Amino acid sequence: MMTRHWFKAAPIWETPAISRRVTSVEEALRCLMELWPDEHRASATYEAAIDACEEAISAAGTVEVARDAFVAAADEAGILDDRGAPS
């Protein structure tokens, strides 16, 4: 069984009406790879988030750095749920 790398919930907009609370590095990586808006997949912030998540999973990085990178990428993509409408 694979160990989960938990972190404080990072809410993102999955759709304009549905918010999702991402609570682990593995879930963050899955969101980045499967749910991310196409127009934001080429950014350096997006790539840094993927790298940080992969490093945390392999123990080469930390959960905190992975969460921070994920939140930064979500903010840049306009899908960070700050209780406003997604941009």
A tleap script that builds the chain and sets N, CA, C and O, in Angstrom:
source leaprc.protein.ff14SB
mol = sequence {
  NMET MET THR ARG HIE TRP PHE LYS ALA ALA
  PRO ILE TRP GLU THR PRO ALA ILE SER ARG
  ARG VAL THR SER VAL GLU GLU ALA LEU ARG
  CYS LEU MET GLU LEU TRP PRO ASP GLU HIE
  ARG ALA SER ALA THR TYR GLU ALA ALA ILE
  ASP ALA CYS GLU GLU ALA ILE SER ALA ALA
  GLY THR VAL GLU VAL ALA ARG ASP ALA PHE
  VAL ALA ALA ALA ASP GLU ALA GLY ILE LEU
  ASP ASP ARG GLY ALA PRO CSER
}
set mol.1.N position { 0.835 -1.177 0.000 }
set mol.1.CA position { 0.000 0.000 0.000 }
set mol.1.C position { 0.884 1.246 0.000 }
set mol.1.O position { 1.849 1.332 0.759 }
set mol.2.N position { 0.552 2.192 -0.844 }
set mol.2.CA position { 1.338 3.401 -0.960 }
set mol.2.C position { 1.010 4.381 0.170 }
set mol.2.O position { -0.155 4.569 0.523 }
set mol.3.N position { 2.034 4.992 0.723 }
set mol.3.CA position { 1.853 5.995 1.769 }
set mol.3.C position { 1.315 7.281 1.159 }
set mol.3.O position { 1.784 7.721 0.109 }
set mol.4.N position { 0.332 7.881 1.819 }
set mol.4.CA position { -0.197 9.181 1.382 }
set mol.4.C position { 0.599 10.277 2.056 }
set mol.4.O position { 1.030 10.139 3.200 }
set mol.5.N position { 0.784 11.350 1.345 }
set mol.5.CA position { 1.508 12.513 1.856 }
set mol.5.C position { 0.482 13.629 2.073 }
set mol.5.O position { 0.211 14.421 1.171 }
set mol.6.N position { -0.086 13.679 3.287 }
set mol.6.CA position { -1.186 14.587 3.603 }
set mol.6.C position { -0.697 16.007 3.814 }
set mol.6.O position { 0.430 16.230 4.256 }
set mol.7.N position { -1.560 16.970 3.490 }
set mol.7.CA position { -1.298 18.367 3.822 }
set mol.7.C position { -2.598 19.098 4.102 }
set mol.7.O position { -3.685 18.586 3.838 }
set mol.8.N position { -2.469 20.322 4.650 }
set mol.8.CA position { -3.639 21.157 4.931 }
set mol.8.C position { -4.406 21.376 3.628 }
set mol.8.O position { -3.813 21.660 2.587 }
set mol.9.N position { -5.717 21.244 3.697 }
set mol.9.CA position { -6.558 21.324 2.494 }
set mol.9.C position { -6.276 22.584 1.679 }
set mol.9.O position { -6.149 23.686 2.214 }
set mol.10.N position { -6.185 22.381 0.375 }
set mol.10.CA position { -6.015 23.475 -0.585 }
set mol.10.C position { -7.228 23.428 -1.511 }
set mol.10.O position { -7.292 22.566 -2.386 }
set mol.11.N position { -8.190 24.335 -1.338 }
set mol.11.CA position { -9.412 24.279 -2.142 }
set mol.11.C position { -9.213 24.873 -3.541 }
set mol.11.O position { -8.639 25.949 -3.704 }
set mol.12.N position { -9.697 24.147 -4.525 }
set mol.12.CA position { -9.660 24.623 -5.910 }
set mol.12.C position { -11.049 24.496 -6.515 }
set mol.12.O position { -11.886 23.737 -6.026 }
set mol.13.N position { -11.282 25.244 -7.578 }
set mol.13.CA position { -12.524 25.118 -8.338 }
set mol.13.C position { -12.342 24.013 -9.364 }
set mol.13.O position { -11.518 24.128 -10.270 }
set mol.14.N position { -13.118 22.933 -9.219 }
set mol.14.CA position { -13.101 21.843 -10.192 }
set mol.14.C position { -13.915 22.247 -11.425 }
set mol.14.O position { -13.549 21.930 -12.556 }
set mol.15.N position { -15.018 22.948 -11.186 }
set mol.15.CA position { -15.850 23.561 -12.222 }
set mol.15.C position { -16.226 24.936 -11.664 }
set mol.15.O position { -15.934 25.212 -10.500 }
set mol.16.N position { -16.860 25.804 -12.450 }
set mol.16.CA position { -17.254 27.097 -11.897 }
set mol.16.C position { -18.195 27.004 -10.686 }
set mol.16.O position { -18.325 27.976 -9.942 }
set mol.17.N position { -18.844 25.872 -10.478 }
set mol.17.CA position { -19.783 25.735 -9.370 }
set mol.17.C position { -19.347 24.725 -8.310 }
set mol.17.O position { -19.972 24.645 -7.252 }
set mol.18.N position { -18.297 23.959 -8.564 }
set mol.18.CA position { -17.898 22.886 -7.649 }
set mol.18.C position { -16.479 23.110 -7.147 }
set mol.18.O position { -15.522 23.147 -7.920 }
set mol.19.N position { -16.369 23.259 -5.824 }
set mol.19.CA position { -15.065 23.406 -5.184 }
set mol.19.C position { -14.617 22.044 -4.677 }
set mol.19.O position { -15.434 21.222 -4.263 }
set mol.20.N position { -13.314 21.817 -4.715 }
set mol.20.CA position { -12.742 20.553 -4.266 }
set mol.20.C position { -11.619 20.852 -3.288 }
set mol.20.O position { -10.798 21.736 -3.532 }
set mol.21.N position { -11.580 20.123 -2.187 }
set mol.21.CA position { -10.516 20.287 -1.193 }
set mol.21.C position { -9.439 19.238 -1.451 }
set mol.21.O position { -9.658 18.048 -1.222 }
set mol.22.N position { -8.297 19.671 -1.919 }
set mol.22.CA position { -7.168 18.784 -2.198 }
set mol.22.C position { -6.371 18.647 -0.901 }
set mol.22.O position { -5.950 19.643 -0.313 }
set mol.23.N position { -6.168 17.394 -0.457 }
set mol.23.CA position { -5.580 17.175 0.864 }
set mol.23.C position { -4.318 16.318 0.875 }
set mol.23.O position { -3.830 15.963 1.947 }
set mol.24.N position { -3.785 15.983 -0.283 }
set mol.24.CA position { -2.543 15.206 -0.295 }
set mol.24.C position { -1.732 15.530 -1.544 }
set mol.24.O position { -2.249 16.044 -2.536 }
set mol.25.N position { -0.460 15.214 -1.459 }
set mol.25.CA position { 0.432 15.421 -2.607 }
set mol.25.C position { -0.036 14.576 -3.791 }
set mol.25.O position { -0.025 15.040 -4.931 }
set mol.26.N position { -0.440 13.356 -3.524 }
set mol.26.CA position { -0.879 12.468 -4.603 }
set mol.26.C position { -2.110 13.031 -5.306 }
set mol.26.O position { -2.200 12.993 -6.534 }
set mol.27.N position { -3.056 13.552 -4.530 }
set mol.27.CA position { -4.260 14.147 -5.108 }
set mol.27.C position { -3.915 15.417 -5.885 }
set mol.27.O position { -4.482 15.671 -6.947 }
set mol.28.N position { -2.991 16.207 -5.357 }
set mol.28.CA position { -2.564 17.424 -6.054 }
set mol.28.C position { -1.950 17.064 -7.407 }
set mol.28.O position { -2.258 17.694 -8.419 }
set mol.29.N position { -1.093 16.062 -7.423 }
set mol.29.CA position { -0.473 15.647 -8.680 }
set mol.29.C position { -1.518 15.149 -9.669 }
set mol.29.O position { -1.439 15.447 -10.861 }
set mol.30.N position { -2.488 14.395 -9.183 }
set mol.30.CA position { -3.565 13.899 -10.049 }
set mol.30.C position { -4.373 15.071 -10.617 }
set mol.30.O position { -4.731 15.057 -11.795 }
set mol.31.N position { -4.659 16.074 -9.803 }
set mol.31.CA position { -5.379 17.260 -10.287 }
set mol.31.C position { -4.565 17.991 -11.351 }
set mol.31.O position { -5.095 18.389 -12.388 }
set mol.32.N position { -3.284 18.162 -11.085 }
set mol.32.CA position { -2.416 18.840 -12.045 }
set mol.32.C position { -2.407 18.111 -13.388 }
set mol.32.O position { -2.423 18.742 -14.445 }
set mol.33.N position { -2.380 16.801 -13.339 }
set mol.33.CA position { -2.262 16.019 -14.575 }
set mol.33.C position { -3.598 15.784 -15.281 }
set mol.33.O position { -3.631 15.628 -16.502 }
set mol.34.N position { -4.696 15.756 -14.527 }
set mol.34.CA position { -5.972 15.383 -15.129 }
set mol.34.C position { -7.001 16.502 -15.214 }
set mol.34.O position { -7.844 16.489 -16.111 }
set mol.35.N position { -6.952 17.472 -14.299 }
set mol.35.CA position { -8.011 18.484 -14.237 }
set mol.35.C position { -7.563 19.883 -14.628 }
set mol.35.O position { -8.394 20.781 -14.758 }
set mol.36.N position { -6.285 20.080 -14.813 }
set mol.36.CA position { -5.763 21.437 -15.003 }
set mol.36.C position { -6.202 22.049 -16.313 }
set mol.36.O position { -6.250 21.362 -17.334 }
set mol.37.N position { -6.528 23.347 -16.302 }
set mol.37.CA position { -6.905 24.023 -17.550 }
set mol.37.C position { -5.752 23.954 -18.560 }
set mol.37.O position { -4.610 24.271 -18.229 }
set mol.38.N position { -6.059 23.545 -19.770 }
set mol.38.CA position { -5.031 23.369 -20.806 }
set mol.38.C position { -4.181 24.615 -21.012 }
set mol.38.O position { -2.972 24.517 -21.220 }
set mol.39.N position { -4.804 25.780 -20.955 }
set mol.39.CA position { -4.073 27.018 -21.240 }
set mol.39.C position { -3.047 27.367 -20.159 }
set mol.39.O position { -2.268 28.304 -20.329 }
set mol.40.N position { -3.040 26.626 -19.054 }
set mol.40.CA position { -2.081 26.896 -17.979 }
set mol.40.C position { -1.090 25.755 -17.775 }
set mol.40.O position { -0.342 25.753 -16.797 }
set mol.41.N position { -1.080 24.789 -18.682 }
set mol.41.CA position { -0.175 23.648 -18.540 }
set mol.41.C position { 1.250 23.920 -19.022 }
set mol.41.O position { 2.142 23.108 -18.775 }
set mol.42.N position { 1.476 25.013 -19.687 }
set mol.42.CA position { 2.819 25.307 -20.212 }
set mol.42.C position { 3.593 26.268 -19.319 }
set mol.42.O position { 4.729 26.621 -19.634 }
set mol.43.N position { 2.999 26.694 -18.217 }
set mol.43.CA position { 3.663 27.701 -17.391 }
set mol.43.C position { 4.754 27.081 -16.513 }
set mol.43.O position { 4.714 25.896 -16.179 }
set mol.44.N position { 5.718 27.910 -16.155 }
set mol.44.CA position { 6.790 27.478 -15.258 }
set mol.44.C position { 6.233 27.132 -13.877 }
set mol.44.O position { 6.745 26.232 -13.212 }
set mol.45.N position { 5.199 27.832 -13.448 }
set mol.45.CA position { 4.590 27.574 -12.139 }
set mol.45.C position { 3.934 26.197 -12.113 }
set mol.45.O position { 4.043 25.471 -11.125 }
set mol.46.N position { 3.253 25.838 -13.199 }
set mol.46.CA position { 2.633 24.517 -13.323 }
set mol.46.C position { 3.706 23.426 -13.297 }
set mol.46.O position { 3.572 22.437 -12.577 }
set mol.47.N position { 4.755 23.607 -14.073 }
set mol.47.CA position { 5.838 22.618 -14.116 }
set mol.47.C position { 6.514 22.479 -12.752 }
set mol.47.O position { 6.864 21.374 -12.335 }
set mol.48.N position { 6.695 23.613 -12.057 }
set mol.48.CA position { 7.299 23.570 -10.724 }
set mol.48.C position { 6.419 22.803 -9.745 }
set mol.48.O position { 6.930 22.093 -8.879 }
set mol.49.N position { 5.109 22.937 -9.872 }
set mol.49.CA position { 4.184 22.209 -8.992 }
set mol.49.C position { 4.266 20.710 -9.240 }
set mol.49.O position { 4.290 19.920 -8.297 }
set mol.50.N position { 4.310 20.321 -10.501 }
set mol.50.CA position { 4.449 18.891 -10.819 }
set mol.50.C position { 5.765 18.358 -10.257 }
set mol.50.O position { 5.794 17.304 -9.622 }
set mol.51.N position { 6.850 19.091 -10.493 }
set mol.51.CA position { 8.157 18.656 -9.979 }
set mol.51.C position { 8.143 18.537 -8.457 }
set mol.51.O position { 8.655 17.562 -7.906 }
set mol.52.N position { 7.557 19.528 -7.773 }
set mol.52.CA position { 7.525 19.516 -6.310 }
set mol.52.C position { 6.713 18.335 -5.777 }
set mol.52.O position { 7.095 17.713 -4.786 }
set mol.53.N position { 5.598 18.030 -6.433 }
set mol.53.CA position { 4.778 16.880 -6.012 }
set mol.53.C position { 5.541 15.574 -6.221 }
set mol.53.O position { 5.560 14.714 -5.341 }
set mol.54.N position { 6.162 15.430 -7.375 }
set mol.54.CA position { 6.920 14.204 -7.650 }
set mol.54.C position { 8.079 14.047 -6.664 }
set mol.54.O position { 8.368 12.937 -6.216 }
set mol.55.N position { 8.741 15.158 -6.329 }
set mol.55.CA position { 9.849 15.104 -5.371 }
set mol.55.C position { 9.361 14.740 -3.977 }
set mol.55.O position { 10.027 13.980 -3.275 }
set mol.56.N position { 8.215 15.264 -3.562 }
set mol.56.CA position { 7.676 14.923 -2.245 }
set mol.56.C position { 7.316 13.441 -2.169 }
set mol.56.O position { 7.559 12.792 -1.151 }
set mol.57.N position { 6.746 12.915 -3.226 }
set mol.57.CA position { 6.366 11.502 -3.254 }
set mol.57.C position { 7.607 10.608 -3.177 }
set mol.57.O position { 7.578 9.557 -2.537 }
set mol.58.N position { 8.692 11.026 -3.827 }
set mol.58.CA position { 9.912 10.218 -3.835 }
set mol.58.C position { 10.824 10.511 -2.640 }
set mol.58.O position { 11.914 9.948 -2.543 }
set mol.59.N position { 10.389 11.385 -1.737 }
set mol.59.CA position { 11.134 11.779 -0.543 }
set mol.59.C position { 12.330 12.669 -0.858 }
set mol.59.O position { 13.181 12.876 0.007 }
set mol.60.N position { 12.414 13.194 -2.063 }
set mol.60.CA position { 13.483 14.125 -2.411 }
set mol.60.C position { 13.075 15.563 -2.088 }
set mol.60.O position { 13.905 16.472 -2.118 }
set mol.61.N position { 11.784 15.764 -1.778 }
set mol.61.CA position { 11.272 17.086 -1.446 }
set mol.61.C position { 10.324 16.975 -0.271 }
set mol.61.O position { 10.155 15.899 0.302 }
set mol.62.N position { 9.700 18.100 0.090 }
set mol.62.CA position { 8.811 18.090 1.251 }
set mol.62.C position { 7.352 18.300 0.842 }
set mol.62.O position { 7.048 18.848 -0.217 }
set mol.63.N position { 6.478 17.849 1.715 }
set mol.63.CA position { 5.046 18.023 1.516 }
set mol.63.C position { 4.696 19.516 1.493 }
set mol.63.O position { 3.868 19.949 0.692 }
set mol.64.N position { 5.321 20.290 2.365 }
set mol.64.CA position { 5.031 21.725 2.445 }
set mol.64.C position { 5.381 22.442 1.143 }
set mol.64.O position { 4.610 23.272 0.662 }
set mol.65.N position { 6.535 22.124 0.579 }
set mol.65.CA position { 6.937 22.744 -0.690 }
set mol.65.C position { 5.972 22.334 -1.793 }
set mol.65.O position { 5.606 23.158 -2.631 }
set mol.66.N position { 5.557 21.072 -1.801 }
set mol.66.CA position { 4.614 20.592 -2.820 }
set mol.66.C position { 3.280 21.332 -2.700 }
set mol.66.O position { 2.720 21.761 -3.709 }
set mol.67.N position { 2.770 21.485 -1.477 }
set mol.67.CA position { 1.496 22.199 -1.292 }
set mol.67.C position { 1.623 23.649 -1.741 }
set mol.67.O position { 0.755 24.160 -2.449 }
set mol.68.N position { 2.700 24.311 -1.331 }
set mol.68.CA position { 2.895 25.708 -1.718 }
set mol.68.C position { 2.958 25.857 -3.243 }
set mol.68.O position { 2.386 26.792 -3.803 }
set mol.69.N position { 3.647 24.944 -3.901 }
set mol.69.CA position { 3.762 24.996 -5.367 }
set mol.69.C position { 2.409 24.739 -6.018 }
set mol.69.O position { 2.067 25.385 -7.009 }
set mol.70.N position { 1.634 23.800 -5.468 }
set mol.70.CA position { 0.300 23.510 -5.984 }
set mol.70.C position { -0.609 24.726 -5.848 }
set mol.70.O position { -1.316 25.082 -6.790 }
set mol.71.N position { -0.593 25.363 -4.683 }
set mol.71.CA position { -1.418 26.553 -4.441 }
set mol.71.C position { -1.013 27.680 -5.394 }
set mol.71.O position { -1.878 28.370 -5.934 }
set mol.72.N position { 0.279 27.870 -5.603 }
set mol.72.CA position { 0.751 28.915 -6.518 }
set mol.72.C position { 0.271 28.645 -7.944 }
set mol.72.O position { -0.139 29.566 -8.651 }
set mol.73.N position { 0.325 27.386 -8.361 }
set mol.73.CA position { -0.135 27.037 -9.711 }
set mol.73.C position { -1.649 27.222 -9.836 }
set mol.73.O position { -2.132 27.699 -10.862 }
set mol.74.N position { -2.393 26.848 -8.799 }
set mol.74.CA position { -3.848 27.024 -8.814 }
set mol.74.C position { -4.207 28.501 -8.869 }
set mol.74.O position { -5.122 28.898 -9.590 }
set mol.75.N position { -3.487 29.311 -8.107 }
set mol.75.CA position { -3.724 30.755 -8.113 }
set mol.75.C position { -3.443 31.329 -9.505 }
set mol.75.O position { -4.243 32.101 -10.035 }
set mol.76.N position { -2.324 30.956 -10.082 }
set mol.76.CA position { -1.972 31.428 -11.420 }
set mol.76.C position { -3.024 31.017 -12.457 }
set mol.76.O position { -3.347 31.791 -13.359 }
set mol.77.N position { -3.553 29.800 -12.325 }
set mol.77.CA position { -4.545 29.282 -13.272 }
set mol.77.C position { -5.939 29.848 -13.023 }
set mol.77.O position { -6.851 29.618 -13.817 }
set mol.78.N position { -6.114 30.591 -11.919 }
set mol.78.CA position { -7.415 31.172 -11.618 }
set mol.78.C position { -8.414 30.185 -11.055 }
set mol.78.O position { -9.622 30.413 -11.128 }
set mol.79.N position { -7.918 29.072 -10.484 }
set mol.79.CA position { -8.837 28.065 -9.942 }
set mol.79.C position { -8.691 27.875 -8.439 }
set mol.79.O position { -9.307 26.971 -7.875 }
set mol.80.N position { -7.888 28.708 -7.777 }
set mol.80.CA position { -7.795 28.638 -6.329 }
set mol.80.C position { -9.109 29.164 -5.755 }
set mol.80.O position { -9.547 30.264 -6.094 }
set mol.81.N position { -9.725 28.380 -4.895 }
set mol.81.CA position { -11.015 28.762 -4.317 }
set mol.81.C position { -10.780 29.678 -3.127 }
set mol.81.O position { -10.493 29.218 -2.022 }
set mol.82.N position { -10.902 30.969 -3.361 }
set mol.82.CA position { -10.808 31.934 -2.273 }
set mol.82.C position { -12.211 32.446 -1.940 }
set mol.82.O position { -12.387 33.536 -1.395 }
set mol.83.N position { -13.208 31.615 -2.291 }
set mol.83.CA position { -14.636 31.889 -2.081 }
set mol.83.C position { -15.173 32.950 -3.015 }
set mol.83.O position { -16.255 33.490 -2.783 }
set mol.84.N position { -14.445 33.252 -4.055 }
set mol.84.CA position { -14.954 34.106 -5.112 }
set mol.84.C position { -15.210 33.241 -6.328 }
set mol.84.O position { -14.933 32.042 -6.299 }
set mol.85.N position { -15.716 33.806 -7.366 }
set mol.85.CA position { -15.932 33.045 -8.596 }
set mol.85.C position { -14.589 32.779 -9.261 }
set mol.85.O position { -13.697 33.625 -9.192 }
set mol.86.N position { -14.425 31.641 -9.896 }
set mol.86.CA position { -13.173 31.379 -10.602 }
set mol.86.C position { -13.014 32.350 -11.776 }
set mol.86.O position { -13.994 32.766 -12.394 }
set mol.87.N position { -11.775 32.694 -12.062 }
set mol.87.CA position { -11.548 33.627 -13.172 }
set mol.87.C position { -11.331 32.892 -14.480 }
set mol.87.O position { -11.125 33.524 -15.516 }
savepdb mol mol.pdb
quit
